[in-house]
Amino acid sequence: MRRRTILALLSMAACSVAACAPQTSMAPAPKSAAGLAPLGPCPPSSWKPEAPPPTASAKTSMVLLAVGEWARFGRQVVTYSTTAPPRTEQLGVKERDAPERITDYWRAVDKSGRSGLTDIPWSAAFISWDIASAGVPRNLFCPSQTHTIYVERMIERARQPGAVLIPHPPASRPPEVGDLICASRNGSGTTLSNLNRGAGHCDIVVEIRPHEAHAIGGNVGDSITRSVFPLDGGGFLSPISARPVFTVIENRLP
């Protein structure tokens, strides 16, 4: 009887340990876009850009504004590879050392109470600030604090006449200067066929070199960063695990 009691206790203990063990090998399933309510029209905003666009060309202004902010933040560079982890080649000014400038980006998405000290990802606010400051009206681009939401709106807008920011699968669009490169983040599973409004990140392409696309985005390494992405022989983005790109957004702005 005593032996049976000991065996039962051991069995219960084993089940308890198994139940409490962390499931480190099981990644959460990506959220499905099915059932999400439509976004509706772009909400109004009272925010106005702090200065006129640098040029009459909205596309060129987007690039110049991104390069200017990158210089303001110390020109941080991260290089991505298909065979090695990302490499930071130069460190820039961190968000906590320029909190007021981050507040300027947040104002573009009507979140004026946030700064570089609030520990909330601000990369979509930066892209929204850049595009709006380049003079792109809200009927062509709707600013958002979430990358995947403004991408979803771009897809909706692309079905109408006069669209200027057109999302494409990365395998069908070699990036060009002025385009946006967008990737899912934190295993969100966001794709063009599953617009689940999950975590993402977009950068603005500012230069194309042989086998390289250079793009600038915010909140990369806590700074404004120039990311260098590898291109294949046809000029398309090479797949990299550190940035699972799900769309290249064609920029048809003048």
N, C-alpha and C positions, 0 to 999 in steps of 0.2 A: 504494500500500500504506500509506504513511504517513497519507494522508488518511482511509483507512478506519479505521485505528487510532484517530485523533483522534475521528472520529464515534462509534466504539464507546465510547470513554471518556466522551464527552459524554452519550451515551445512558444509560450506567450511572450517571453523576452525577445526571442528572435523575430516574431511578428512585429513587435513594437519598434525594434531597431530598423527593420526594413521600411516600416511606414514613415519613420522620421528621417530616413536618409535623403539627402538632397538629390534631386533628379537633374544633375548637371548635364547629362547627355541629351536631354529632351528640350529642344527649343520650342517656344510657344508657336502655335500655328498662326500664320498671318491673318489679320482680321479681314473679313470679306466686305466688299463694297455693297453687296446686295442689301437692300432695305434701308440704305442711308437716304435721308430726306434731301431733296434738291437744295442747292445752295441759294437759289433765288437771285434777285438783282444785286448788283454791287451796292453796298450801303453808302450813303452820303458821308462826306467828311468836310470839316472846316479847315483842315491843314493845308498850308500853302508852302511850296518850296522856298528855301531861304534866299535863293538867288536865281536869276534867269539861267536857262541852259547854256552851256559853254559855246555851242554852235547851233546853226539852223538845222542841222541834221540830228534827229533824235537818236539814231543808232550811234553816230559818232559821239554824241554827248554822253550816252550810257557808258561807252568805253573810257572816255576822258575822265568822267566822274569816278569810275572805279579805280583807274590808275592814280588819280589824285588822292583818293582816300587811302589807297595802299601806300603811297609815299608818306602821307600824314602819319600812318601807323608803323613806319620804319622798314617797309619793304620785306616783310617776312616771306620766305619761299619754302614750299614743300614739294618734293618731287616724288611721283608715284611710279611704280614699276610693276611689271607682270611677274617678276621673279623674286622680289624682295619687299620688305616692309617700307612704308613711306619714310622719306628722309627729309628732315628739316635742315635746310642749308643756311638759313639766316633767320635770326630771331627778330621779332618786331615788338612794337609797343603793345602791352597787354591791355585788355578791357578795363581792368581795375586802375590803370594809370591814365585812362582817358574816359572816365564815366560819363562826362557831360556830352561828349560826341556820340556815345551810344544812345543817350537820351534823344538826340536829334533824329536818329534812325527810328526809334520807337514812336516818335511823334507822327511819323509818316503813316503809321498804322493805328493812330489814335490811342497810344498807350504812353502818355506823357509822364506817368509816374514811375517809369522804369529807367534804369541806367545800366552802366557797366558793373554795378555793384549788386545787382538783384539776382544774379545767377540763373537767369532765364535765357535760353537760346535766342539770339538776336539776329541770326543770319538771314531769315526771311524779311525782317524789318529792314536790314541793310539793302537787300535787293529791291524791296519796295521803294525805299528812299531813293535809290539810284534811278530806277525807271521813271518814277514820278518826277524827280528833279530834272530828268532829261526832257521833260515836257510831254510825256505820253499821257493822254487823257484817260480818265477812269473807264470810259466806255470801251477802250482798247486793252487796258490792263487794270485789274482791280487789286490794289495793295492788300496784303494779308500778313499776319504774323506767322502763318504756316505755309511753307513752300508748296505742299501738295494741294492745298486749297486753291492758291492762285493758278497752279498748273491745271487743276480741274476746270477752273473758269476759262482758261485759255482754250481748252478742248471744246467747251461749250461755245465759246466765241468763234472758234475756227469753223463752225458749221454755218456761220452767217457771212454775208458779203462784207468785204472790207477788213477782214481779220489780218493782223500784222505779226502776231506771235503764234507760230504754228508748231505744236509738239509732233515729233516724229520718233519712231523707234530708233535707237542708236545705230542699229545695223543698216538703216536706210538713209542716214543723213550724216555726211562728214561735217564736223563742226566748222563754222566760219566765224570770223570776227564779228562780234555783236550777238551771236547766238548764246543761249543758256545751256549748260550741261547740268542735268538734274539726276540725283541718285537717291535711292531709298536709304534709310538709316536705322540702326538699332534693330535690324531684322523685321522692319515694319511690313515688308511684303508688298509695298505699293508698286504697281506697274501701270502701264497705259490701259491694260485690260482689267485691272483691279484697283480702281481709284478709291482706296479705302481711307484717305485723309490721314495716313500714318506719318511717322517721322520721315523727313527728307532733307535734302540740301541741294541748292543750286548755286552755280558760279557763272559769271559773265566772261565769255571768251574775249580776250584782249589782244591775242597774237597767235598766229599759226606759224610754226617753224617746221623744217623737215622732221617728220616723225614725232612732233610734239605739239600739243595744244596747251596754251597758257591761259588760265582763267582765274579771275579774282572773285573771292567771296568773303563773307564776314563770319566771325566766330569760328574760324578754323585755327586751332591752336590758340584760342582766346584773343585773336587779332584779326585784322584784315590781311588776308594771305593770298599770294599768287601761287596757284597750284599748277604743276606741270604734269600733264597726262600723256601717256604714250599713244601714238597713232600707228596703225598698221600701214602696209605699203600702199593701200588705197586711200589713205587719209581718214579712215574711220577710227573711232576710239577702240583701243585694245581693252578687253575685259580685265578688270583688276578687282581683287576681292575686297580691298579697302574702300572702294567706291563702286557699289553695284548700280551703275548708271541705268536708268529706265527710260530716259528720253533726252533727245537733243532738240531744243526749241529754236526753230528757224526764225530769224529776225528779218522781217520784210519792211521794217520802218525805213523811211527815206533818210 
